[in-house]
Amino acid sequence: MKDKQHFSGADIMRQDLARLVYEDIGFEDLTTQALIPPSMVIRGRIVAQEEGVVAGLELASTIFREFSIQTSLKKQDGDWVAPWEVLMEVEGEARSILSVERTALNLLMRMSGIATLTHSIIEMVREVNPTVIIAGTRKTTPGLQFFEKDAIRVGGGDTHRYRLDDAVLIKDNHLALVGSVTEAVERARKHASFTKKIEVEADTLDQALQAAQAGADIVLLDNMSLDQIRTVLSLLKNGGLRDKVLVEASGGINPDNIMAYAKLEVDIISTGYITHSARSLNLNLELDGE
């Protein structure tokens, strides 16, 4: 049985993580197999090349351990790191370390970049609105959505839905086929468990009001102007509905305009920017021979 001290959500994903490595290796790591003897054991360390929030250390450690490489974490997910700080030490067969290092580093750098950007945006927003939730969207890389969403969480943001079965989100295409916000909410309520929240994406003021009146838990104001959002909030308040529904602003929100949205009295701001436009944090694996 696995030592409980080392068990984490990363272990659940270890087969997928191993698959990512094997897809990169192919039949063999041709260069490493040609140059490095199988008996060589080495030590190394992952070092930050710039400052930021580190995310994915547990996952990277899982990748290494899956290939019999010992790891020692010097930092934890969510830590702020400075240049030249050591994040993790590794020890094992040189062939194994060289073959898996790129996949482990790529995942770690990608997740750390998302966590750093999320943290940066939240720090900005907190200056004008200390309570608003900053959430991601499903604009993630296919196959990596779990890792990218987890990086948002590590950076202090909200993951929103990991998958389609997390909650009901009635979007414009659903409404176009159903024909009515009220009908869509009623169908969703009958089908989904009471444990699942129902959210409606509203493109117009009328849709937003209909969603709240129909009993939606969350109303997503999609690509609405600041003035339109103010109007929706006022209408909900005047109709006695504001305290019965969460209001989410989304669509085209980025660091250049997010402060304006944060000044509104919305509950949530969701943005795909923190995943699709995040720059990977620069990290490096330094090796010592033995």
C-alpha positions in Angstrom: 0.0 0.0 0.0 1.2 3.5 -0.8 2.5 5.5 2.1 -0.3 7.8 3.1 2.2 10.6 3.7 3.0 10.7 0.0 -0.5 10.2 -1.4 -2.0 13.1 -3.4 -4.3 13.8 -6.3 -1.2 13.5 -8.5 -1.2 9.7 -7.9 -4.7 9.4 -9.4 -3.2 11.0 -12.6 0.0 9.0 -12.7 -1.0 6.8 -15.7 -1.9 9.8 -17.7 1.4 11.4 -16.7 3.4 8.3 -17.7 1.5 8.3 -21.0 2.7 11.9 -21.7 6.3 10.8 -21.2 6.0 7.7 -23.4 4.4 9.7 -26.2 7.5 12.0 -26.1 10.0 9.1 -25.9 8.4 7.0 -28.7 10.2 3.6 -29.2 13.3 4.9 -27.4 15.3 8.1 -26.4 17.7 7.5 -29.3 20.3 10.1 -28.2 20.4 9.0 -24.5 20.5 5.3 -25.3 23.4 5.9 -27.7 25.5 8.0 -25.4 24.7 7.1 -21.7 25.6 3.8 -20.1 22.7 2.1 -18.2 24.7 2.0 -14.9 25.3 5.7 -14.6 23.5 7.4 -11.6 23.3 11.1 -11.4 21.8 13.9 -9.2 20.2 17.0 -10.3 18.0 19.9 -9.3 15.2 22.0 -10.9 16.1 25.6 -10.5 14.0 28.7 -11.1 15.4 31.2 -13.7 12.9 33.9 -12.8 10.5 34.8 -10.0 6.9 33.5 -9.9 4.4 31.2 -8.3 5.4 27.5 -8.7 2.7 25.0 -9.5 2.9 21.3 -10.6 5.7 20.2 -8.3 3.7 17.2 -7.0 2.8 16.2 -10.5 6.4 16.5 -11.7 7.6 14.5 -8.7 5.0 11.8 -9.7 6.4 11.6 -13.2 10.0 11.2 -11.9 8.9 8.6 -9.3 7.0 6.6 -11.9 10.4 6.0 -13.6 12.2 5.1 -10.3 13.8 8.5 -9.9 14.0 9.7 -6.3 12.7 13.3 -5.6 13.0 15.7 -2.8 10.8 18.8 -2.8 12.5 22.0 -1.6 9.4 24.2 -2.4 5.7 23.5 -2.3 3.0 24.3 -4.9 1.9 27.9 -4.3 5.2 29.1 -3.1 6.7 32.3 -4.5 10.1 31.5 -5.9 13.1 33.8 -6.8 15.7 33.3 -9.5 18.3 30.5 -8.7 16.1 29.0 -6.0 16.0 25.1 -6.0 12.5 23.7 -6.3 13.3 20.0 -6.4 16.2 17.6 -6.2 16.3 14.4 -8.2 18.5 11.3 -8.1 18.4 8.1 -10.3 19.6 6.5 -13.4 20.9 9.1 -15.9 19.0 7.5 -18.8 15.7 7.8 -16.9 16.2 11.4 -15.8 17.3 12.5 -19.3 14.3 10.8 -20.9 11.6 12.3 -18.7 13.1 15.7 -17.9 11.5 17.6 -20.8 8.0 16.4 -20.1 8.3 17.0 -16.4 9.8 20.5 -17.0 7.3 21.4 -19.7 4.3 20.6 -17.4 5.9 22.3 -14.4 6.8 25.5 -16.5 3.3 25.6 -18.0 1.5 25.2 -14.7 3.8 27.7 -13.0 3.2 30.3 -15.7 -0.6 30.0 -15.3 -0.3 30.2 -11.5 1.9 33.2 -11.7 -0.4 35.1 -14.1 -3.4 34.2 -12.0 -1.7 35.4 -8.9 -0.7 38.6 -10.6 -4.2 39.4 -11.8 -5.7 38.6 -8.4 -3.2 41.0 -6.7 -4.3 43.7 -9.2 -8.0 43.2 -8.6 -7.7 43.0 -4.8 -6.8 46.7 -4.9 -10.3 47.7 -5.9 -12.4 44.6 -4.9 -11.2 42.3 -2.2 -14.1 39.8 -2.5 -14.6 39.1 -6.2 -13.7 35.6 -7.4 -11.3 35.3 -10.4 -12.1 32.1 -12.3 -10.8 30.3 -15.3 -12.8 29.2 -18.3 -12.8 26.0 -20.3 -10.4 27.6 -22.8 -7.7 25.1 -21.9 -5.4 22.8 -23.8 -7.2 19.4 -24.6 -5.6 16.7 -22.5 -4.1 19.2 -20.1 -7.3 20.8 -18.7 -6.9 19.1 -15.3 -3.3 20.4 -14.9 -4.1 23.9 -16.2 -7.2 24.3 -14.0 -5.2 23.1 -11.0 -2.6 25.7 -11.7 -5.3 28.4 -11.6 -6.3 27.0 -8.1 -2.6 27.1 -7.0 -2.4 30.7 -8.1 -5.4 31.7 -6.0 -8.1 31.6 -8.6 -11.2 29.5 -8.9 -11.2 26.6 -11.4 -14.8 27.0 -12.5 -15.8 23.7 -14.2 -13.1 21.1 -14.6 -15.4 19.0 -16.9 -18.9 19.2 -18.3 -20.3 17.0 -15.5 -19.3 19.5 -12.8 -22.3 21.8 -13.2 -25.0 22.8 -15.7 -24.0 25.8 -17.9 -26.7 26.7 -20.4 -25.0 28.6 -23.2 -26.3 30.4 -26.2 -26.3 27.4 -28.5 -28.4 25.5 -25.9 -30.9 28.3 -25.8 -31.1 28.5 -29.5 -32.2 24.9 -29.6 -34.5 24.9 -26.6 -36.0 28.3 -27.4 -36.6 29.6 -23.9 -34.4 30.4 -20.8 -37.2 29.4 -18.5 -37.7 26.1 -20.3 -34.0 25.4 -20.3 -33.7 26.0 -16.6 -36.7 23.8 -15.8 -35.3 20.9 -17.9 -31.9 21.2 -16.3 -33.5 21.2 -12.8 -35.4 18.0 -13.6 -32.3 16.3 -15.0 -29.5 17.3 -12.7 -29.0 16.4 -9.1 -29.8 18.9 -6.4 -26.0 19.0 -5.7 -25.3 20.5 -9.1 -25.6 24.3 -9.7 -27.3 25.7 -12.7 -25.8 28.6 -14.6 -27.2 30.5 -17.6 -25.1 32.4 -20.0 -27.0 35.6 -20.9 -26.3 37.8 -23.9 -29.1 40.3 -23.2 -30.7 42.0 -20.2 -33.9 40.1 -20.7 -32.1 36.7 -20.7 -30.3 37.7 -17.4 -33.6 38.6 -15.7 -35.4 35.5 -17.1 -32.6 33.3 -15.8 -32.8 34.8 -12.3 -36.6 34.6 -12.3 -36.4 31.0 -13.4 -34.3 30.1 -10.4 -30.8 29.8 -11.9 -28.0 29.7 -9.3 -25.6 31.8 -11.4 -26.1 34.2 -14.3 -23.2 34.7 -16.6 -23.2 38.1 -18.3 -21.4 37.3 -21.6 -19.6 40.0 -23.5 -21.7 42.7 -21.9 -20.5 46.3 -21.7 -19.8 47.8 -18.3 -23.0 49.9 -18.6 -25.1 46.8 -19.5 -23.7 45.0 -16.4 -24.6 47.9 -14.2 -28.1 47.9 -15.6 -28.5 44.1 -15.0 -27.3 44.5 -11.4 -29.8 47.4 -10.8 -32.7 45.4 -12.3 -31.9 42.4 -10.2 -31.7 44.5 -7.1 -34.9 46.3 -7.8 -36.7 43.0 -8.5 -35.5 41.5 -5.2 -33.4 38.9 -7.0 -29.9 40.1 -6.4 -29.3 38.1 -3.2 -30.8 35.0 -4.8 -28.3 34.6 -7.7 -24.5 34.9 -8.3 -23.5 37.2 -11.1 -20.5 36.3 -13.3 -18.9 38.6 -15.9 -17.1 37.0 -18.7 -16.0 37.6 -22.3 -12.9 39.4 -23.5 -11.6 40.2 -20.1 -7.8 40.6 -19.7 -5.3 42.5 -17.6 -6.0 45.7 -19.6 -9.7 45.9 -18.7 -10.2 43.7 -15.7 -9.9 46.5 -13.2 -13.0 48.2 -14.7 -15.0 44.9 -14.2 -13.6 44.5 -10.7 -15.1 47.8 -9.7 -18.6 46.5 -10.5 -20.5 44.6 -7.9 -20.3 41.2 -9.7 -19.5 38.1 -7.7 -17.2 36.4 -10.2 -15.0 37.4 -13.1 -14.0 34.6 -15.4 -11.4 34.9 -18.1 -9.7 32.5 -20.5 -6.7 34.8 -20.6 -5.1 33.2 -17.6 -4.8 29.9 -19.5 -4.6 30.7 -23.2 -2.3 33.6 -22.9 -0.1 32.6 -19.9 3.7 32.5 -20.6 5.6 29.5 -19.1 7.8 30.2 -16.1 11.4 29.7 -17.0 12.8 26.7 -15.1 15.9 24.6 -15.7 17.2 21.1 -14.7 20.9 21.2 -13.7 22.6 17.8 -13.5 25.7 16.5 -11.6 27.5 13.3 -12.7 28.6 10.7 -10.3 
